Amino acid sequence: MKLFKTKTNSNLFTNVLNQVLGIGFPILIQFYTIRHFNISDLGYLSLLNSYWTIFTLGLSFFNFYLLKVFASKKDENDVKSYLTNATVLMYTFNLIPFMVLLGYLYFTYPAIFKITLLTSLPVITAPLSFEIYFQAILRNSYILFRRIVVRVLFVLLMFCFARSSDDFIVYVYIFCLSSTLENLINLFVINKYISFRLVNIKIIRDVLKNSLSYLPFNLTYNLMPNLAIIGASAFISIEQVSIYSILIRIINLATSFITSAVMVLYPIKISQRQSEGQAAFNDRKYLKNTILVALGVAGAMIATHKIIFFFFLEKHRIDDMLLQFAVLSAFIVFHSTYNYLTFNYYFIKNRLFFISTANVLLLVLYGIELLLVKLNIMSFNFSLIYIIPYLIILTMLFIDLKSDLYPRFKTNN
């Protein structure tokens, strides 16, 4: 019992630090980039990253099943077989979609195609990293150490070679190659588990068969932050796109500190369900703490908005930016709660169809909002358009889960 709690708390803490360096690092260096590069260049880079992030959602739909495999399988030969065959499957499955997206970006943004190619490098090497393997076996400390080393190298190179707006392409090189380096380091660490002699059609079919049910969920889950940036680019200038993307990344950074806990709790919970004598999860306690922490973080960010605006945006502003930022901060509470319910209730109970439908409905609501703006039925307000679908879907989830969250409903009804 004590060992279980210690291992859980240790990995939760390490995972939070991982988010600072992994998801948060591009935000933390925002102080430098906003002061040395043109905001329009940063806007185009954010737009390209949004496209590639959406693509990687499809690339990683195998991860949910593989996480279960790695968290439960102890035999080294099984691990080798699944790592090898999943790698082959990922590249085979995503080759055509990758080429289609690359062609679309070439014809849509021909002037920045060199940057497009550079930003695709981390995507190309992503299947080789198997970050999900290290998370499944709870080696978050390794991920943290690797990220510290690569991030320090990145900062040193940036300070030395990317000092002005004329050096923006150098900055892109450094940023993309450092992300690629992280993937290759992972490959080096697990290369003993990869052998093409282990390629097996039966294992490939097993991974594909058991992963396909996650595809609708993975293609739609957490799509909104990046889809919102792409959708907004049709209505606002690239400079405004850059500002909104920075604000969203700040909000996502805060949200990631909270939601990243699922990558520790979920594999532990999977392992726990397959063994006897483990301490039971107190889901309601974790949910309550998640909501309280999210409210505290959102409130703190609103209270310190002047510091945040100065640090991340310098002199760049949009109309009613404090109000827009306050509304966007509600995303921290909405998405943290949504994320917890998704994995600890719907995933554990294999209700993938329901939660995938909820994800699709969220995107449909966003699309309807954009259509109403296009038809001049409603005015474009980025923050409200971004938040309203989450509020509606989260309300739907609470209604659906009322008997799970509050057992008295089960007996009364």
LUMBA-882836 format. One record per residue: residue in one letter; x, y, z of N, C-alpha, C in turn. Coordinates in steps of 0.02 Angstrom, whole numbers, padded with zeros to 5 digits, always signed. Layout:
residues N
AXYZXYZXYZ;...
//
This chain:
residues 413
M+00042-00060+00000+00000+00000+00000+00043+00063+00000;K+00093+00064+00047+00137+00122+00051+00180+00129-00012;L+00205+00071-00036+00245+00071-00097+00205+00095-00157;F+00141+00074-00161+00097+00095-00215+00088+00171-00216;K+00075+00199-00156+00066+00272-00151+00129+00310-00168;T+00187+00284-00144+00251+00317-00157+00267+00318-00232;K+00256+00261-00265+00269+00256-00337+00223+00302-00377;T+00160+00303-00356+00111+00346-00390+00129+00419-00383;N+00142+00441-00321+00157+00511-00308+00222+00532-00341;S+00272+00487-00341+00336+00503-00372+00328+00514-00447;N+00290+00470-00480+00280+00477-00552+00234+00535-00570;L+00186+00550-00526+00144+00609-00537+00186+00672-00536;F+00230+00678-00486+00273+00737-00480+00321+00742-00539;T+00351+00686-00557+00398+00686-00614+00362+00703-00679;N+00300+00679-00686+00262+00692-00747+00244+00766-00753;V+00231+00799-00697+00219+00871-00698+00280+00908-00724;L+00339+00889-00699+00401+00919-00722+00413+00905-00796;N+00393+00846-00818+00399+00829-00889+00357+00876-00932;Q+00298+00896-00907+00255+00940-00945+00286+01010-00951;V+00321+01032-00900+00355+01097-00902+00405+01097-00960;L+00443+01042-00966+00495+01038-01016+00469+01016-01084;G+00418+00973-01084+00391+00947-01147+00343+00994-01181;I+00284+01003-01150+00233+01046-01179+00247+01119-01163;G+00273+01131-01103+00282+01201-01081+00343+01236-01108;F+00393+01198-01131+00455+01230-01152+00447+01281-01208;P+00409+01265-01261+00398+01317-01313+00367+01381-01286;I+00327+01374-01232+00297+01433-01202+00349+01470-01160;L+00390+01434-01124+00440+01465-01081+00492+01505-01120;I+00505+01484-01182+00553+01522-01223+00517+01577-01263;Q+00451+01583-01252+00412+01635-01286+00439+01705-01271;F+00463+01714-01210+00492+01779-01191+00546+01800-01240;Y+00586+01751-01261+00641+01766-01307+00616+01775-01379;T+00575+01729-01402+00554+01730-01473+00511+01791-01490;I+00467+01811-01444+00423+01868-01458+00462+01933-01463;R+00523+01934-01435+00564+01994-01435+00618+01994-01489;H+00626+01937-01522+00680+01933-01572+00655+01917-01642;F+00593+01893-01649+00568+01874-01715+00503+01910-01731;N+00486+01915-01795+00424+01947-01816+00365+01905-01794;I+00313+01940-01770+00255+01903-01746+00218+01867-01802;S+00223+01893-01863+00192+01858-01920+00228+01792-01934;D+00295+01791-01928+00332+01728-01937+00312+01677-01884;L+00304+01701-01822+00283+01657-01769+00212+01631-01781;G+00170+01674-01812+00102+01654-01828+00100+01597-01879;Y+00140+01603-01931+00143+01549-01981+00171+01485-01951;L+00221+01491-01907+00249+01431-01874+00196+01397-01830;S+00157+01437-01795+00103+01409-01753+00050+01374-01796;L+00036+01403-01853-00014+01374-01898+00010+01307-01924;L+00073+01303-01945+00101+01240-01969+00102+01188-01914;N+00122+01208-01854+00123+01162-01798+00054+01135-01781;S+00003+01177-01792-00066+01155-01780-00085+01100-01829;Y-00066+01108-01892-00080+01056-01942-00045+00990-01923;W+00019+00995-01906+00057+00935-01890+00033+00902-01826;T+00012+00942-01778-00014+00914-01716-00078+00874-01729;I-00121+00902-01771-00182+00865-01789-00164+00800-01824;F-00113+00801-01868-00092+00740-01902-00068+00688-01851;T-00030+00709-01801-00003+00661-01753-00057+00630-01710;L-00116+00662-01706-00172+00630-01671-00191+00565-01705;G-00189+00566-01772-00202+00504-01808-00144+00456-01803;L-00084+00483-01802-00024+00442-01798-00022+00401-01733;S-00049+00429-01679-00041+00399-01613-00101+00361-01588;F-00149+00345-01631-00208+00311-01606-00193+00239-01583;F-00135+00212-01604-00114+00147-01580-00093+00149-01506;N-00076+00209-01482-00045+00214-01416-00089+00189-01359;F-00155+00199-01365-00198+00180-01309-00197+00104-01298;Y-00199+00067-01353-00195-00006-01346-00125-00027-01325;L-00074+00004-01354-00005-00014-01337+00011+00001-01265;L-00018+00055-01238-00008+00071-01168-00033+00014-01124;K-00091-00014-01142-00118-00071-01105-00071-00132-01112;V-00044-00141-01172+00001-00198-01184+00064-00192-01141;F+00096-00134-01144+00159-00125-01109+00150-00123-01033;A+00092-00098-01011+00079-00094-00938+00064-00162-00909;S+00042-00209-00951+00021-00274-00926+00070-00330-00942;K+00106-00325-00997+00151-00380-01018+00219-00374-00984;K+00242-00428-00957+00306-00430-00923+00359-00467-00963;D+00338-00508-01010+00384-00548-01049+00421-00504-01099;E+00488-00505-01097+00528-00462-01140+00518-00476-01214;N+00508-00539-01232+00498-00556-01302+00432-00527-01329;D+00381-00525-01287+00318-00494-01307+00327-00420-01319;V+00364-00387-01274+00377-00316-01281+00414-00302-01346;K+00465-00341-01360+00503-00333-01422+00458-00340-01483;S+00416-00390-01483+00373-00404-01540+00324-00347-01552;Y+00294-00322-01498+00245-00269-01506+00278-00202-01525;L+00336-00187-01498+00371-00126-01517+00389-00127-01591;T+00416-00182-01614+00437-00188-01684+00378-00183-01732;N+00327-00223-01720+00271-00226-01766+00228-00163-01764;A+00224-00130-01706+00188-00067-01702+00224-00013-01742;T+00291-00014-01742+00329+00034-01781+00315+00026-01855;V+00318-00036-01879+00304-00050-01950+00233-00028-01967;L+00186-00042-01923+00116-00025-01936+00105+00050-01939;M+00137+00087-01893+00128+00160-01892+00152+00192-01957;Y+00210+00172-01981+00235+00201-02043+00193+00181-02103;T+00171+00120-02105+00130+00096-02161+00063+00132-02162;F+00032+00138-02104-00035+00166-02097-00037+00241-02113;N+00019+00276-02098+00017+00349-02102+00055+00378-02162;L+00083+00336-02204+00122+00362-02260+00080+00404-02307;I+00023+00378-02330-00019+00414-02377-00048+00478-02346;P-00077+00475-02285-00101+00538-02254-00047+00591-02247;F+00015+00569-02232+00071+00616-02226+00084+00651-02292;M+00087+00613-02347+00100+00642-02412+00044+00689-02434;V-00019+00671-02418-00076+00713-02435-00071+00780-02398;L-00057+00778-02333-00052+00840-02294+00007+00882-02318;L+00063+00850-02333+00121+00887-02357+00105+00922-02423;G+00070+00888-02467+00050+00919-02531+00002+00977-02520;Y-00046+00968-02474-00093+01022-02459-00057+01084-02433;L-00010+01074-02387+00027+01131-02359+00070+01165-02412;Y+00097+01125-02460+00137+01155-02513+00096+01202-02557;F+00036+01181-02575-00006+01222-02619-00040+01279-02580;T-00049+01270-02514-00082+01322-02475-00033+01376-02452;Y+00028+01356-02433+00078+01403-02409+00144+01392-02445;P+00146+01403-02511+00207+01388-02550+00267+01430-02529;A+00255+01490-02503+00311+01534-02485+00350+01510-02424;I+00320+01467-02384+00354+01444-02323+00363+01368-02324;F+00369+01340-02384+00373+01267-02389+00436+01239-02356;K+00490+01277-02355+00551+01255-02321+00538+01244-02247;I+00501+01290-02217+00483+01284-02147+00435+01225-02137;T+00391+01214-02186+00345+01157-02183+00384+01092-02180;L+00435+01085-02222+00476+01024-02222+00512+01015-02156;L+00539+01070-02129+00575+01065-02065+00529+01043-02009;T+00470+01072-02006+00423+01055-01952+00395+00984-01959;S+00405+00953-02017+00382+00884-02025+00431+00833-01998;L+00493+00854-01985+00544+00806-01962+00526+00772-01896;P+00504+00810-01844+00484+00776-01782+00426+00728-01793;V+00383+00744-01841+00325+00700-01856+00349+00635-01887;I+00397+00641-01934+00423+00582-01968+00457+00534-01919;T+00492+00562-01870+00530+00519-01823+00490+00500-01761;A+00430+00528-01753+00390+00515-01693+00376+00441-01680;P+00359+00400-01732+00346+00329-01718+00406+00292-01690;L+00466+00319-01699+00527+00285-01675+00539+00297-01601;S+00505+00345-01571+00521+00364-01502+00487+00320-01450;F+00426+00300-01463+00387+00259-01417+00387+00288-01346;E+00371+00351-01342+00364+00383-01277+00314+00347-01233;I+00263+00319-01265+00210+00285-01228+00238+00224-01190;Y+00291+00194-01216+00322+00136-01182+00351+00157-01115;F+00387+00213-01114+00418+00236-01052+00365+00259-01002;Q+00310+00287-01027+00256+00306-00982+00221+00245-00953;A+00213+00193-00995+00178+00133-00972+00216+00097-00917;I+00283+00096-00922+00322+00061-00872+00344+00109-00816;L+00315+00170-00817+00326+00220-00765+00399+00240-00759;R+00430+00252-00817+00499+00279-00817+00497+00353-00835;N+00455+00391-00800+00449+00462-00813+00513+00500-00794;S+00553+00472-00749+00615+00505-00730+00664+00506-00789;Y+00664+00451-00829+00707+00450-00889+00685+00504-00938;I+00619+00510-00950+00594+00560-00996+00615+00630-00973;L+00610+00642-00907+00629+00706-00880+00703+00721-00892;F+00747+00673-00878+00819+00682-00887+00835+00696-00961;R+00806+00658-01006+00818+00667-01077+00798+00737-01100;R+00739+00759-01077+00714+00825-01098+00758+00881-01071;I+00782+00874-01010+00826+00926-00982+00888+00934-01025;V+00919+00878-01043+00981+00880-01082+00969+00913-01150;V+00917+00891-01186+00903+00918-01252+00881+00991-01249;R+00841+01009-01199+00818+01078-01192+00875+01127-01177;V+00922+01105-01135+00980+01147-01121+01021+01158-01185;L+01030+01105-01223+01066+01110-01287+01029+01158-01334;F+00963+01153-01337+00923+01196-01379+00932+01270-01361;V+00929+01285-01296+00935+01354-01273+01004+01383-01290;L+01055+01343-01280+01123+01366-01295+01130+01382-01370;L+01105+01339-01412+01109+01350-01485+01067+01411-01505;M+01009+01418-01475+00965+01475-01492+00999+01541-01474;F+01027+01544-01414+01060+01606-01392+01121+01623-01436;C+01153+01571-01461+01214+01582-01501+01200+01599-01574;F+01148+01569-01603+01139+01574-01676+01073+01604-01699;A+01026+01618-01654+00962+01646-01675+00948+01709-01634;R+00977+01764-01656+00976+01825-01616+00931+01880-01644;S+00908+01874-01706+00868+01927-01735+00816+01896-01782;S+00772+01940-01809+00720+01916-01855+00750+01884-01917;D+00810+01905-01937+00842+01875-01995+00864+01803-01982;D+00867+01784-01919+00889+01717-01901+00829+01670-01887;F+00770+01689-01908+00711+01649-01891+00716+01578-01919;I+00741+01571-01980+00747+01504-02009+00796+01462-01970;V+00848+01494-01941+00896+01458-01899+00861+01433-01836;Y+00818+01475-01808+00779+01455-01749+00735+01395-01765;V+00704+01395-01823+00661+01339-01843+00703+01275-01849;Y+00762+01281-01880+00807+01224-01884+00822+01195-01815;I+00842+01239-01770+00861+01217-01702+00802+01184-01667;F+00744+01216-01672+00685+01191-01637+00665+01122-01663;C+00662+01115-01729+00640+01051-01758+00691+00995-01749;L+00754+01012-01756+00806+00961-01748+00812+00938-01676;S+00800+00982-01628+00802+00962-01558+00745+00915-01542;S+00686+00928-01569+00629+00883-01559+00643+00815-01591;T+00673+00816-01650+00691+00754-01684+00743+00715-01645;L+00791+00752-01615+00843+00721-01575+00813+00682-01516;E+00762+00710-01484+00729+00675-01428+00701+00608-01451;N+00670+00608-01509+00642+00545-01536+00698+00494-01549;L+00753+00518-01576+00808+00472-01593+00843+00446-01530;I+00846+00486-01478+00875+00463-01414+00833+00406-01386;N+00767+00414-01389+00723+00360-01367+00736+00296-01406;L+00743+00304-01473+00757+00246-01515+00822+00213-01495;F+00872+00252-01479+00937+00224-01458+00929+00184-01393;V+00889+00209-01347+00880+00176-01283+00844+00109-01291;I+00794+00107-01336+00754+00045-01343+00773+00005-01405;N+00829+00022-01437+00845-00011-01501+00854-00087-01493;K+00872-00109-01433+00879-00182-01422+00812-00218-01426;Y+00758-00179-01420+00691-00209-01424+00663-00207-01495;I+00699-00176-01541+00675-00170-01609+00716-00216-01655;S+00682-00261-01688+00716-00307-01734+00666-00325-01789;F+00685-00311-01850+00639-00325-01905+00632-00399-01919;R+00672-00440-01886+00663-00512-01890+00599-00533-01853;L+00574-00487-01811+00514-00502-01771+00450-00479-01804;V+00456-00451-01866+00395-00429-01901+00349-00488-01911;N+00287-00479-01888+00240-00534-01887+00171-00507-01905;I+00143-00533-01959+00078-00510-01983+00024-00520-01929;K+00030-00573-01891-00020-00588-01840-00020-00533-01786;I+00040-00512-01764+00045-00459-01714+00021-00393-01742;I+00038-00379-01805+00016-00317-01837-00060-00315-01840;R-00091-00370-01857-00164-00373-01859-00193-00363-01790;D-00160-00393-01740-00184-00385-01671-00184-00312-01649;V-00128-00278-01662-00123-00207-01643-00175-00166-01681;L-00180-00178-01746-00228-00140-01787-00299-00153-01765;K-00316-00216-01755-00384-00235-01735-00404-00203-01669;N-00359-00206-01620-00375-00181-01553-00367-00105-01547;S-00336-00074-01598-00325-00002-01596-00379+00037-01635;L-00410+00004-01684-00457+00039-01727-00515+00070-01689;S-00535+00039-01634-00590+00067-01594-00571+00134-01563;Y-00504+00147-01557-00482+00210-01528-00474+00265-01581;L-00476+00246-01645-00463+00295-01698-00512+00353-01698;P-00578+00342-01695-00624+00400-01693-00611+00445-01634;F-00596+00414-01576-00581+00454-01516-00518+00495-01526;N-00466+00462-01550-00401+00496-01556-00401+00552-01608;L-00440+00543-01662-00444+00594-01713-00483+00656-01690;T-00524+00647-01639-00567+00702-01618-00550+00730-01549;Y-00515+00690-01508-00500+00712-01440-00445+00766-01440;N-00456+00819-01404-00408+00874-01397-00388+00905-01464;L-00434+00900-01512-00422+00929-01578-00434+01004-01579;M-00477+01027-01533-00500+01096-01535-00446+01149-01532;P-00396+01144-01486-00346+01197-01483-00313+01212-01551;N-00295+01159-01587-00262+01169-01651-00312+01184-01707;L-00370+01152-01705-00421+01166-01755-00446+01238-01749;A-00449+01263-01687-00471+01332-01676-00424+01382-01709;I-00359+01368-01705-00310+01413-01737-00317+01411-01813;I-00324+01351-01841-00332+01345-01913-00397+01379-01936;G-00451+01367-01899-00516+01397-01917-00515+01472-01911;A-00482+01497-01859-00480+01570-01848-00440+01606-01902;S-00393+01571-01934-00351+01602-01985-00392+01625-02045;A-00453+01599-02052-00497+01620-02107-00532+01687-02092;F-00529+01709-02029-00567+01769-02009-00523+01825-01983;I-00461+01810-01963-00418+01862-01933-00350+01861-01966;S-00310+01912-01953-00244+01918-01983-00196+01868-01952;I-00140+01856-01987-00091+01808-01961-00060+01833-01896;E-00056+01899-01887-00031+01927-01824-00078+01910-01767;Q-00143+01916-01778-00191+01898-01727-00191+01823-01714;V-00183+01785-01767-00176+01712-01759-00119+01696-01711;S-00063+01732-01720-00005+01720-01678-00020+01736-01605;I-00054+01792-01592-00071+01811-01523-00118+01760-01492;Y-00171+01741-01528-00218+01692-01501-00184+01625-01490;S-00140+01605-01535-00106+01541-01526-00061+01542-01464;I-00030+01599-01450+00011+01606-01390-00032+01600-01328;L-00090+01634-01328-00135+01630-01271-00160+01559-01260;I-00177+01525-01315-00201+01456-01309-00146+01410-01282;R-00085+01421-01305-00030+01379-01281-00017+01390-01207;I-00025+01452-01185-00018+01466-01113-00072+01429-01074;I-00133+01433-01098-00189+01397-01066-00177+01322-01067;N-00154+01296-01124-00141+01224-01130-00085+01202-01083;L-00035+01245-01074+00020+01229-01029-00007+01220-00958;A-00048+01267-00936-00078+01262-00869-00122+01199-00864;T-00160+01186-00916-00204+01127-00916-00164+01063-00915;S-00108+01061-00951-00068+01000-00956-00039+00980-00888;F-00023+01029-00845+00001+01012-00779-00049+00968-00742;I-00112+00981-00754-00165+00945-00718-00183+00881-00754;T-00195+00885-00819-00218+00827-00857-00164+00774-00867;S-00100+00794-00862-00046+00745-00872-00047+00690-00819;A-00081+00702-00763-00084+00651-00711-00114+00586-00737;V-00156+00591-00789-00189+00531-00815-00138+00482-00844;M-00082+00507-00870-00032+00463-00899+00006+00424-00846;V-00003+00443-00782+00024+00404-00727-00031+00361-00697;L-00089+00390-00684-00143+00354-00651-00172+00299-00696;Y-00178+00314-00762-00211+00266-00807-00174+00200-00813;P-00107+00199-00827-00073+00135-00830-00072+00098-00762;I-00068+00137-00707-00071+00105-00641-00139+00072-00631;K-00191+00107-00652-00258+00080-00644-00268+00017-00687;I-00240+00017-00747-00244-00042-00790-00210-00101-00756;S-00149-00089-00731-00111-00141-00698-00148-00164-00635;Q-00177-00118-00600-00213-00133-00537-00273-00178-00550;R-00308-00167-00604-00368-00207-00619-00351-00279-00636;Q-00286-00291-00654-00266-00358-00673-00231-00396-00617;S-00226-00364-00558-00193-00397-00502-00235-00391-00439;E-00220-00431-00390-00258-00432-00329-00219-00396-00274;G-00257-00372-00225-00227-00344-00166-00203-00272-00172;Q-00214-00240-00228-00194-00171-00237-00244-00124-00204;A-00220-00066-00183-00264-00017-00153-00312+00010-00204;A-00375+00018-00186-00426+00042-00233-00418+00116-00246;F-00434+00137-00307-00434+00207-00324-00495+00241-00293;N-00483+00301-00269-00539+00343-00246-00552+00394-00301;D-00593+00375-00350-00602+00417-00409-00633+00484-00393;R-00681+00484-00348-00715+00547-00332-00666+00596-00299;K-00621+00570-00258-00571+00614-00226-00525+00644-00279;Y-00501+00603-00326-00457+00628-00379-00494+00679-00423;L-00557+00665-00438-00597+00711-00479-00606+00778-00443;K-00624+00775-00379-00633+00836-00340-00568+00876-00337;N-00512+00843-00325-00448+00877-00322-00429+00907-00390;T-00446+00871-00443-00432+00897-00511-00469+00962-00523;I-00533+00964-00506-00574+01025-00516-00548+01082-00473;L-00532+01068-00409-00508+01120-00364-00441+01149-00388;V-00396+01106-00409-00331+01129-00434-00341+01171-00497;A-00385+01148-00542-00398+01184-00604-00426+01254-00590;L-00473+01258-00543-00501+01323-00525-00447+01369-00496;G-00404+01341-00454-00350+01381-00425-00301+01406-00477;V-00284+01363-00525-00236+01382-00577-00267+01436-00622;A-00331+01427-00641-00364+01476-00684-00368+01543-00649;G-00387+01543-00585-00391+01605-00548-00323+01639-00542;A-00271+01601-00530-00204+01629-00523-00181+01660-00589;M-00198+01629-00645-00177+01656-00710-00212+01721-00725;I-00276+01725-00709-00313+01788-00720-00284+01843-00675;A-00269+01825-00612-00243+01875-00564-00175+01901-00585;T-00136+01860-00620-00068+01880-00639-00063+01896-00714;H-00120+01916-00744-00121+01925-00817-00071+01977-00842;K-00059+02030-00803-00012+02082-00825+00058+02053-00835;I+00078+02012-00788+00144+01980-00793+00146+01933-00852;I+00093+01894-00861+00089+01846-00916+00091+01881-00983;F+00052+01935-00990+00050+01972-01053+00118+02002-01069;F+00150+02030-01019+00216+02061-01031+00267+02008-01049;F+00267+01953-01012+00318+01901-01022+00311+01867-01089;F+00249+01849-01108+00239+01809-01168+00222+01848-01231;L+00197+01909-01223+00174+01947-01282+00209+02015-01290;E+00247+02035-01241+00280+02100-01242+00230+02155-01256;K+00237+02190-01314+00193+02246-01329+00132+02227-01372;H+00128+02166-01394+00075+02145-01440+00009+02134-01403;R-00044+02163-01429-00109+02159-01396-00165+02151-01447;I-00223+02126-01422-00285+02124-01461-00339+02160-01420;D-00396+02176-01451-00450+02210-01415-00476+02167-01358;D-00490+02199-01301-00520+02165-01243-00481+02102-01224;M-00414+02108-01223-00373+02048-01213-00382+02017-01144;L-00391+02057-01092-00402+02029-01025-00466+01988-01023;L-00520+02015-01052-00584+01979-01053-00577+01915-01093;Q-00544+01920-01151-00533+01860-01192-00493+01807-01154;F-00441+01829-01119-00399+01784-01082-00437+01752-01024;A-00479+01791-00990-00518+01765-00934-00567+01711-00958;V-00598+01723-01015-00644+01673-01043-00606+01610-01063;L-00549+01619-01096-00509+01562-01116-00485+01521-01055;S-00474+01554-00999-00451+01520-00939-00501+01469-00913;A-00565+01478-00931-00615+01428-00912-00599+01360-00944;F-00561+01360-00999-00541+01298-01031-00502+01254-00983;I-00463+01284-00939-00423+01245-00891-00468+01201-00849;V-00522+01230-00824-00569+01192-00782-00608+01141-00824;F-00634+01164-00881-00675+01121-00924-00636+01060-00948;H-00577+01073-00976-00540+01018-01007-00508+00972-00955;S-00486+00999-00899-00458+00956-00846-00511+00907-00821;T-00572+00932-00812-00627+00889-00790-00646+00839-00845;Y-00650+00864-00906-00667+00822-00964-00617+00766-00972;N-00553+00782-00965-00500+00734-00973-00504+00679-00919;Y-00517+00700-00857-00522+00651-00803-00581+00603-00814;L-00638+00630-00832-00697+00588-00843-00686+00541-00902;T-00653+00566-00954-00641+00526-01014-00602+00462-00998;F-00546+00470-00964-00502+00412-00953-00523+00370-00893;N-00545+00401-00840-00559+00363-00779-00630+00335-00775;Y-00672+00354-00822-00739+00325-00824-00753+00292-00892;Y-00748+00330-00946-00766+00303-01011-00715+00253-01037;F-00650+00268-01030-00600+00222-01055-00597+00158-01013;I-00597+00166-00948-00593+00108-00904-00652+00061-00916;K-00710+00089-00931-00770+00049-00942-00782+00033-01016;N-00731+00050-01058-00734+00034-01130-00794+00065-01165;R-00814+00125-01143-00869+00160-01176-00840+00210-01227;L-00801+00183-01273-00766+00224-01323-00815+00257-01371;F-00867+00222-01390-00913+00250-01439-00946+00313-01412;F-00966+00311-01349-01001+00368-01320-00955+00429-01317;I-00894+00419-01291-00849+00477-01283-00824+00501-01350;S-00816+00457-01399-00797+00478-01467-00853+00520-01498;T-00915+00499-01486-00973+00537-01511-00974+00606-01479;A-00958+00610-01415-00955+00674-01381-00901+00719-01411;N-00843+00689-01428-00790+00728-01461-00812+00755-01528;V-00845+00713-01567-00870+00734-01633-00921+00790-01625;L-00965+00783-01577-01016+00834-01565-00984+00901-01547;L-00930+00898-01508-00894+00959-01489-00868+00995-01552;L-00839+00957-01598-00813+00986-01660-00870+01012-01705;V-00926+00976-01705-00984+00998-01744-01009+01065-01718;L-01012+01072-01652-01034+01135-01622-00987+01192-01641;Y-00922+01178-01642-00874+01229-01662-00883+01248-01736;G-00895+01197-01778-00907+01210-01849-00970+01251-01860;I-01022+01237-01822-01084+01276-01828-01072+01349-01809;E-01033+01359-01757-01016+01428-01737-00980+01465-01793;L-00931+01433-01824-00895+01465-01879-00941+01479-01938;L-00987+01433-01952-01035+01443-02006-01079+01504-01992;L-01101+01510-01929-01143+01568-01911-01104+01633-01918;V-01040+01631-01904-00998+01690-01914-00992+01705-01988;K-00981+01653-02028-00974+01662-02101-01038+01691-02131;L-01095+01672-02104-01160+01697-02129-01180+01763-02097;N-01135+01790-02057-01148+01855-02022-01207+01852-01974;I-01223+01792-01950-01277+01784-01902-01251+01800-01832;M-01187+01786-01820-01155+01804-01757-01086+01833-01772;S-01062+01875-01726-00996+01906-01735-00942+01858-01712;F-00882+01869-01738-00825+01825-01721-00797+01846-01654;N-00803+01803-01604-00773+01812-01538-00735+01748-01523;F-00671+01749-01532-00631+01688-01529-00640+01651-01463;S-00636+01685-01407-00638+01653-01342-00704+01618-01329;L-00760+01652-01344-00825+01622-01333-00837+01562-01380;I-00818+01570-01443-00826+01516-01492-00785+01455-01470;Y-00729+01467-01438-00685+01414-01415-00713+01377-01354;I-00744+01414-01308-00764+01387-01243-00833+01354-01244;I-00881+01383-01279-00951+01361-01276-00960+01286-01291;P-00927+01258-01343-00936+01186-01355-00914+01143-01296;Y-00860+01162-01262-00836+01124-01204-00887+01125-01148;L-00917+01183-01135-00967+01189-01082-01027+01143-01096;I-01049+01142-01158-01107+01101-01176-01091+01027-01169;I-01034+01005-01194-01016+00934-01192-01002+00911-01121;L-00969+00953-01082-00954+00934-01013-01019+00925-00973;T-01068+00969-00985-01133+00961-00953-01165+00895-00972;M-01159+00876-01035-01186+00813-01059-01154+00753-01023;L-01088+00757-01012-01053+00702-00978-01075+00695-00906;F-01083+00751-00872-01104+00748-00802-01174+00718-00796;I-01217+00735-00842-01285+00705-00841-01281+00630-00853;D-01238+00609-00900-01232+00538-00916-01201+00499-00857;L-01156+00531-00820-01119+00496-00767-01147+00507-00697;K-01207+00536-00693-01232+00556-00627-01237+00496-00579;S-01255+00437-00606-01261+00378-00562-01193+00352-00540;D-01141+00363-00581-01073+00343-00562-01043+00391-00512;L-01054+00455-00523-01026+00506-00479-01064+00512-00414;Y-01130+00502-00419-01173+00507-00360-01217+00445-00356;P-01194+00393-00321-01229+00328-00320-01301+00331-00297;R-01320+00382-00259-01389+00386-00234-01439+00390-00292;F-01417+00417-00350-01461+00421-00408-01479+00350-00432;K-01433+00303-00422-01443+00235-00446-01500+00201-00408;T-01503+00215-00343-01556+00184-00304-01622+00220-00310;N-01619+00286-00316-01681+00324-00321-01715+00314-00387;N-01675+00300-00440-01705+00293-00505-01712+00220-00525;
//
